[in-house]
């Protein structure tokens, strides 16, 4: 059992954040609230587009970049059952400005109405479109996401490797929801957990997997992890996904994949979104940017 000592910079935020927000009962209300919240007109620097496949994307272009450059596909979280690409506009803008890269966030279809593989195929569609943009150097495209978005990013890295059409530069997995077997582990409920607990996890995975074969659909169950792009994996010690994320990092390393792991002591799930100005959250973001800078530079060399 992990300690429940919350990071000093996150204690105030932790008092305001619920331990669980998603259940089968709350889901319709959370979705309605989400639609209201993200219905407002986008800022001038965001292009909101619908691809021919029907997949929605939000496009952020770096300022003053003339030649084709690197790009990042970002995948939002929400336990596979809620969320909207617009919720990460501030984050995507930060990536675009900090790194001088094109960033696209994808509005994938949500479970349980659209279980695996629909959300993943939506992400692949957005990735394929991003890689063909005139402003993008197709050899320097990275993917990333948080929570369920991190799980989708990990699955997308595997899918891109298997299809062999888009060579990915990196995968940024922010406290990824990556292993459905966690729902069967006892003793994981911790008073320090926030936003996502065992019952939420059970619901999210059941909704996403539907009738799919978990050995194929769940990244952490995949036997062959060789040939995947360099990975950044970050998670807090008070995150339900802590153990599964570190186990996945070890398996990636064993498969010869370059992995950078950032463990934040006393951080709960989603801490960087709840307290983005905290020094610990800034450092977490800067670590992701550092890896992206390195892989983009080496791909350009």
C-alpha positions, 0 to 999 in steps of 0.5 A: 500500500502506498503512503497517502502523503499528498505532495505539498503543492497539491494539498489544497487542490486535493481537498477540492477534487472528488475521489470519483466522478464517473459512474454509470449513473453520473455518465449522462450528466457528465456528458451533458455538462461537458457539451455545455462547457465546450460548446463555446466558440474556439479561440482564433488560434484553433481550427476546428475541422471535421475530416471526411471520415467524420472524425473531429479534430482541433488544429494548433499551428506554431507561429512563424514556422515556414518549413515542414516541421514536427507535429504532435497528435494529442488524445484527451482523457476521460476513462474512454467514456467522457471528454472532449478534445476542447478540454485540452486546448490550453495544453495543446497550445502550450505544446505548440508554442513551447516546441514550435510544432503543429498540434492536433487533438482528436475528438474520438468516439466514446464508449460504451456506445462506441467500444473498441476499436472505434475510438482507436481507429478515429485516432489513427484516422486523425494521425494519418491526416496529420502526417500528410499536412503540408506543414508537417514533416512526416518523419517527425510525428509524435503521439501523446495523451493523458489517462484514457488518452494515454491508453489510446496513445499506447494502443495507437503506437502498437497499431501504427507499428503493425500497419507500417504506414506512419513512422512515429517519433515518440509516444507521450503517455501521461498516467495512461489507463493501460491495463484492464487487469488492474480492476481485479487487483485487491487493496488498490483503493487509497484515500489519496486517490482522486478523480478515478478509483477502482469502480470507475476503472471497472466501468471504463474498461467494461464500456471500452472493451465491449466484446473485444479480445483484451489480449488484442485491445489492451496495450499492457496485454500485448506480448510483442512490444518491440519496434515501438517509438521512444516513450515517456511515461509519467505518473504519480504515486497516488494514482490508481495507474501507478503500478500498471504504468511502471510495469509497462515501462519495464516491459518496453525497456525489456523489448528494447524500447527507449523509455523515460519514466517520471514518477511524481511523489504524492501526486494524484491522477490528473494533478497537472490539470487540476493544478497546472501552475504548481511547480510540480506540474510545470516540471512534469510538462517540461519533462515531456517537452524535453523528450519531444525536443530530443526525438524531433532533433534526432529525427531531423539530423 
